[in-house]
Amino acid sequence: MLITMATFRQKTERRSAVLSLRVPFPDIGAFTAFVQNIVLKNPFGCTSYMTGRKTHPPVEKVREMYTAKFVYLDTGRRQVGSGSEVYNTLEGYEDGIAAVVSNTANALAHGGKARHVSAADLFAATLQCHDPDDTLWFFSIARDRVTISSYSDDATRKRVEAWAKTVPALQ
């Protein structure tokens, strides 16, 4: 019996590109407004599509993550602890910050009161875009960078680059 080895053949060439921001998004408000603007205005010319029996919008948020950072300060304002919490929704992030800051048992355990350090927080969202040529690609936004990935045509990257040059937050 002749045994043949499985051979995977590349069918398409998927690419990715990263833009590092010189100035990170200053806060959660600026970040969420930026993401919402892309979803609502569809600056990339993406199109709606169907899979199974579900209709998808041209630009769809498929993942989000928010990390809140905390320090614990004693009565002399010395740091006696630190922590971070990760949330998968903006609402969870906002509610979680309030919960951590007001958690008396946790403050007693650390020996100090929790203070939210918003400048150290991290945020990320991934948007899925459907191109008119029937391909899907991803636009990922973090506090300090933008990544496009899984695109097969350089025209997609060039279209996003041209748009990015017109957006003050990305300069």
C-alpha angles and dihedrals in degrees: 000000000000115000117204125196121238112252122199116209122200109242101182136012111239119195140190135197133189132210113197111208117231089209117032120223104282097223147347092273094058091044096051092044089053093050093045091050091056093048093049101039100036095209092183097063094242120168137224117255142179131235117182103327097326125102115214125202119241092255118028131179105232102169139015135176132183124189119197118199125209139185126198116222126194123218090277089056091247117143111252099168147353139206147168135214127203122212131184096211135046090236091053090050093051094043091043093055090054091047095051094046092050097042103117096183091054091047090052091048091052094041091233145063121272118245122190112232099203094176088065096048120117127215133183137173131180121209123195115216128195114211122211088248087067097254127128124221135169134241110196122190124194128173091265106024148029122219130189115196145171093031117142102192123063087217087075092056092045091050091051092045091051090051093046091056088062096050115089093203090062097049 
